[in-house]
């Protein structure tokens, strides 16, 4: 195909922009996050109260009971501010374009905001490292895929479910796993899982290739990358992977999350207000505030690709 060069043709008879960006906008797993109760929202953030269950159970008790107090704990999740970088458009660059560049810029900003929030949720909910059993981080144990990465296999899913069951989560229908592309492929290729089930395609829909929700997990797929290093520490958002860093699938218990986005503000400065530039310039960006976090250090986790010895 011909090479792409910077700029747009200004001739009105040239075909409009037809190129589609190759980006992953999928954020369907956000539907599993818990909304914030309106009465709990404050100027500082959202306030949560929790009673610590200390009720004791007795059998054949013969002594006089002494009542005890049920103590509480509280926490505050503060607001975060989300912005897109302003995009400027000059009058000179759009005067003969046969598509509405300003309108497309607005669409691209909304897509960027959507992807940014999705990536932020995936990264923020996941544990910082693998040291807390209440937020289990486990390595896959399958065969080497040829790159030094150990594949995810059926037994890994079963083992991770065992770790989750030990957390005694009240609602076992709220277990969500966001599979990275590598782990989706691994489960589709793991034909050994078929020996446990009559359905040889137990992990996926043969028509669409979508990994199905089984073993108590609601499976979601996404290309947003969550990764951990060889020491079990989560990489910074957007960090480049080193040779021993491995991508991961994220687990979260839906009832232990909070997700709230305020109304998005459209910040627009039209070129008609630019009295100084040789080519009058308009600017556009988006801004909003939100609350995205786990309510307590419990019920989230990750399955990280293992490293071949």
Order of alpha helices (4+ residues) and beta strands (2+ residues): beta-beta-beta-beta-alpha-alpha-beta-beta-alpha-beta-alpha-beta-beta-beta-beta-beta-beta-beta-beta
